[in-house]
Amino acid sequence: MKIILCNIPIRQNPSEYPPFAVLSLIQSLQMAGYQSDFYDIDGLRPSFNEVIQYFKEKKPDLVGISAVVSTSYSYTKKLCLALKEALPGVKLVVGGNMAASAEILHRLCQVDVCGIGEGEHTIVALADALRSTGHQWTPEVLGRIKGITFMNQDNEMAFTGYRTPIPPEEFIDPDFSLLEKFSKIEHFVSSPYKNIAFVHDERINQPHRQGQNQAIVVTGKGCVARCTFCHRWDKGYRLMPPAKILKRIQYLKEKYNVGFFCFGDECFGANRRHLEELMALIQPLDILFSIGGARCRIVDPDLLSQLKTCGCVGLYYGMETGSTPMLNVMEKNSEREHNLQAALWTNEAGLYTIYQLVIG
């Protein structure tokens, strides 16, 4: 059985954020005995005709499409309709936040299945079902697989319910060699001089850091907040054990000469005890790092000073707005004064930050 996973371009330029979800799915399939190719459409930026020709030549039985945000809908629709025309028997699965619009994807884009939530176990179950049924998914078969939507025999969308969340200790370590094989590793392991937070810190110029690369690491899933503008599948806030995070950092450090790390979590550091344990493990490594997503309410001058000593160069906060009424509408569980304090304290600690605002 031929399986291909791909991702959708969402911005004008390729993303520097590794396709962690796709890597986890490929590695889950590998552990279950399936081989899958990865077509990094976002990173490689082929023309649309080249994309369709690629799939015609590969003749996959199953195509999994990672569509992260709503701006990828137009391309997703165009791709799905073209694949169904070129390969009438192909099964199409769409995952990512785009699947929040599952019924639209089923009715207007001819998508067979939408993955709801974490897909590591779901993609294996779908592959098992496709193999055991002679490449035919019936509503009865699909109805037994948790974490998906599909159109049933009455032409109504069915949702099979959420899967049990994966425990943090079972999170799959991303295999960057897959990016070397199927994409361009330089998109994801690159110069820290492209990152203003690192450039802002004079430690970037220390002699022993010259020639080192930067890369993104994610340490958990979910968030402690439920802001009204944010869509997420994950319930709760799950953090990897600090020792497992350290293993990821050391892997990138040793294999790709990474000395600059960007923690790409949506909610980093909300568990103070976990954060302090992680800092104790990181400090001896003598790395520099930025924090991509932190809540204003978790920081104080003492914590920011500890982070700076540990190698932090900057933090990005979910401030969203300077309007108290809008903060309440967003259900941020935060006040304007928290935003201002966090910015002032961060600046006083010699760390970089910017105001990230939701407009319109």
N, C-alpha and C positions, 0 to 999 in steps of 0.2 A: 504494500500500500504506500502510495506517494503522498507525503504531507509537506506543505509549504506554509510557513508563517511569514507574514509581511507587516509592515507598518505604513502609516499614511502621513504624507507631508502636512504639517500644520502651520508652518510659517515660511517666510520667503527663503530663509537659509536653513540648512540642516541643523538639527538640534545637537547640542553638546551633551545633552542628558542621555545616558545610555538607555537602550530599550530593555530595562530590567525585567519587565513583565514577559516580554518575548523570550528572553534568555531563560527565565524560569520555566516557561512552558516547554521549550526545546529540551532542557535538561530533564524535566519530568517525563517527557516522552522517551528520552534515551534510557532512563532508569526503568521504564516499563517495556523496553525492547523495541521501541519504534525509532526510526531515523526521520529527521525533519530538516529541510533546508530553511534558511532564513533569507528573505529578499528584503534588504534594507532600502526600501523605496525612498524614505526620507533622507537617508545618508548619501545614497548613490545618485539620486535625482535623475533617473533615466526619463526619456520622453514617454508619454503615455503609450505610443505605438510600441516602443521597446518593452514596456511592461507587459502588454498583451502578448507580444511575440514570445517573451520569456515563458509565460504560462502555457502558451500553445506548445512550445517545445518540451516543457517539463511534463505536461499532461498530469497534473496532480488529481488525486481523488478527493482530497480535503484541503481547503485553503482557510487558514485562520488569519483574520485581519485585526490588527491592533489599532483602534481609532480612539485617540486619547481625549479629544475635546470636540466641541460642536463645530468649530471651524473646519474640521475634516469631513463634514457630512457630504459636501458637494463631490469631493474626490471619491469618497467611499461609495456613493451611489453610482457614479460613473464607472468605477472599477467593477462593482458587483454586477451591474447590468451587462457590461462588456464580457465578463468572465462567463456568465450564464449563456451568452450568445455563442462565445467561442468554444466553450466546453460544457455542453448541456447537462452532462451527468455530474459535474463537480458539486461538492457540498461546501457551502460557505458559512463560516462562523465568524461573527464579529464580537470582539470583546473590548474592554476599556469603557470609559465614561460615556462614549457615544451610545452604548447599549442601554442607557437610561431611556432612549427613544426607541425602544425595541420594536414596538408595533409599527412605527413608520419604516424601520429598516426591513421588517418582514413584508409589509404590504407594498412599499414603493421601490425597494431595492432588491427584492427576491432573495433576501438573506434567509437561510434555512434555520439557523440557530443563533441566538445571542447569548453570550456568556455573562452571567450576572455575578459580580464579585470575583473572588480569587479563582484563577483558571487552572492552577497546576493539576488538581485532581480531575477537574471537569474535562479538560482536553484529552486526558488518558481514557476517561470513561466514554467519550464520544468516539475516539479511535477504536476502542474495544467493540463498541456497538456497531460501528461501520464494518469492521472486519467479520464479526460474528453473524451479521445479517446479509452478507453478500452485497455490501455497499448500498443497502437500503435502510433509511431511517423511517420507521413508522411512528405515528403518534404514541402507540403503546410502548414501543422501545424507548423513545425519548422521554416519555412521562416517568420513567424509572430513574432518570439521571438528574440529580440535584444541581441547582445553580444555572438553569437555562430557561430560555423562553423559546416557543415555536408556535406555529399555527396548527391547531388540531383539526380533526375531521369535520368540525362544524364551522371551519374558517374563522375561529376565534383564537386569540392569543392565549396560550397557556404558560403559566409560570410554575416551575416545579419546586420553588422554595430555596432558601439560602443554604449553602453548605456550612458545615461546622468550620469556624475559622481555624487556620493552620497555626499550631503553637509556634511561638518565636524561635524555639530551639530547633524547629524543623524547617525554618526558612532556608531556601536554597542559595548557596553562595554563587553569585554570577560568574560564569566562565568567560573571561574576556577573550580567550582564544577563539571563541565563536565569532567575535567581532573582527578578529584578524582574518578569519576564513571567509566570512560572508560580507564584510563591510570594509570600512577604512578606520583602522584603529586610531589614526591621528585625529579623528573627530572627537574621540572620547578620552584620549591621553595626549595632552597638549601642553603648550607653554603657559606658565602661570602669569606671564606678562600680559596676557589677554584679559586677565581678571583684575578689575580696578581695586578690589579689596586687598589683593596681594601687593599690587603696585603701590598702594597707599602706605604700606608698612615697610620701614627701612630694612627689616630683617630679610627681605627678599634678596638683598644684595650681598649678604654674607657669603664669603668665598666658598664655603662647603655646600652651599645650596645651588651653585651654578650648574646648569644643565639638567636640573631635576624637573620633572613634569608635574602637572596637576591632573586630578581625576576626582570623580564624584563617588561618594559612598552614602548608602542609605542604611540607617540603623534600626528602623522600625516601621510599623504601619499604623495608620489611623491618626486620630487627633483627640485631644481632650475637649475640644469645642464642637459645636454643631451650628456654625454660622449659616444663616439662611441662604446666602449666595453660593455656597460651596456644595457641590455634589460629591458624595463618596459612598462606596459600597461598604467599606470596612466599618464595623461597629466596634467601639472601644478604642483602646490605645495599647498596642502591643510592641514591646521593645525587645530586641535581641539581647541575649546575655553579653555583657561587656567583653568577655573573653572571645566570643564569636566575632564581635565587631573588630577587635584587635587582630584577629586572624585575617579578616578582609583587608585591613590596612596593610598588614605585613605582606600579604600576597601581591598587592599592587606596588608596594615599595620595592620588593625584591625582583618582581618580574618586569616591571615597566619603569623603574627608577622614579617612582612617584614620591615627592617630598612635600607636595602641596595638596591638601585634601579639601573638598567642598562637601560638607554634610548636606545632602539634598532632601532631607526629611521635610514634610510639611509642618511638623511639630517636633522640634528638637529641644530636649532639655527640660521637658515638663515634669519629669520625675527627678527631683533633686538628688536623691540618694544614688540613682542609676547614673546620673551625670557625673557626680563626684567620683564614683568608682571608675567610670570610663576615663576621666581626666587623669586619675592616678596611673592608669595603664598607658595612656598616650604620652604623658610628659617625658618619660625616658627616651622616646623615639626621636625627639628633637625635630618634629615636623611642624609645619604651619598649616592652619586650617581656617576656613570660613564656615559660618552657620547660615544655611539658606532659609530656614523658616523657624522663627521663635516667637513666642507670645510675650508681649510687653510686660505682662504681670509676673513673669517668672524671674526677671532679672533684678539685681540690686548692685550697688557699688562693689560689695565684697565679691560676689560671684563674677562680675565682669573683670575684676582685678585677677582672680584666679584663672579665668579663661585666657587672659592676655599672657600671664606667666606660662601657661600650658602650651601656648603657640597660636592662640586665636588671633586673627587679624581683623575680623569684622562679623557683624550679625545683621541679618535682614529680618525685619519684623512685619507681622500682619497688621499694620496700623489701619489701613483701609480708608480712613476718613478723619477729619478734624471736627466733625459735627457730632455732638452728643445725641441728638435725635436719630441720626443715621446709624450710629453705633448701636442704639437700642433696637432699631429696625432690623439690623443685621444680627442681633442677639449675640454680640461679641463677648458679652460678659466682661466688658472692659470699658474704662472711661477715658475721655480725652486726656486727662491728667496722667494716666498710665503711659499713653503714647509719648507725651512730652517728657516725662521723667526718664523713660527708657532711652530716648534720643539724647538727652543731656548727659545722663550717666555714661552712655556708650562713648560719647565724644570725650568726656572727661577721662575715661579710661584709655584713651588713645586708640580706640577701635573704630573701624569704618562702619557707617550705616547710611541708608537713604530712606526717604519717605516713599513707601509703596501705597498708592491710592487706587481705590476702585472708582472709576469715572463713569457717570451715566447709569 
